[in-house]
């Protein structure tokens, strides 16, 4: 039982050593880039609070930082905080840390910078999360009843199963380097959720965008500022070059 509970705690933040040993089970899908989309970020924040924050903290993010994605203090307080929390508090999990450690053997990992830490060769952390959250399937052989194509033998059950429903992979046998292997051909819906596939993909994209933004809230400002800095340096280089030529024009 302890082994099962410990596996449950190892969710999205499973150690890098495990990922390095096993690697992703399938190619990563490209996550939509919505870190500049305020509506998407607001929806992603709502999904994060409703489906992630019960077990996973974002201890380096304060609720009032959500003003940066267009929310007012009133909206944050009424829709995204629990009754005991204040607008200036950090986003802590609802679960008690002592109970989590007793039940799982370890506290569920913090998700503040999860999108930055999951990057791998040829894909970003956002790509990984986007693929991971969309490739859960029912597997009765597993203690939780769930498995994942992007992370085979994952310990965390599908946190979004009510939205997505239940699906199973359709595999196809192919020959690779003289060996017959199974590859993912597609998905078959076993039990519908409250959203169809297009709606679910849209919402997962919003959630991933929020996780990506949360890892570095100032990233878009940094990029915009960087463009102006490069333009300034380019203009200053021209001025410095001409000034240097003027100083040395009479020196032979």
Secondary structure by P-SEA (a helix, b strand, c coil): caaaaaaaaccccccaaaaaaccccccccccccccccaaaaaaaaaaaaaccccccccccccccccccccccaaaaaaccccccccccccccccccaaaaaaacccccccccccccccccccccaaaaaaaaaacbbbbccccccccccccccccccccccccccbbbbbbbbbbcccbbbbccccccccccccccaaaaaaaaaaaaaaaaaaaccaaaaaaaaaaaaaaaaaaaaaaaaaaaaaaacccc
